[in-house]
Amino acid sequence: MCGNQSGENLATGTLQVDDERVRITRYDFTPGAETGWHRHEYPYAVVPLLDGTLRIVDTAGEKLVPLSAGVSYSRPAGIEHNVFNAGPGPMAFVEIEMKA
């Protein structure tokens, strides 16, 4: 999923499941870490593991998104974006891409 143009301060992705139905990856961010610009080929849901704030940048602009542990959100496939930890502490979430 991730690709970073600057090569600095990347989030760490740990693949947990990748089968015919879903791809599940845990992402851990230090303060200021980013995923790098990427596009999902499948719709997906994000389950925050910690409270925090993400800065999501896409072709429409950027927005700050406060997250609460255990409160999920979803996005459609195909939107090119980059995700940053905008908070002062670590941030982590599980991303579930739905293949079928």
Buried (B, 14 or more C-beta within 10 A) or exposed (E): BBEBEEEEBBBEBEEEEEEEEBBBBBBBBEBEBBBBBBEBEBBBBBBBBBBBBBBBBBEEEEEEBEBEEEEEEEBEEEEEBBBBBBBEEBBBBBBBBBEE
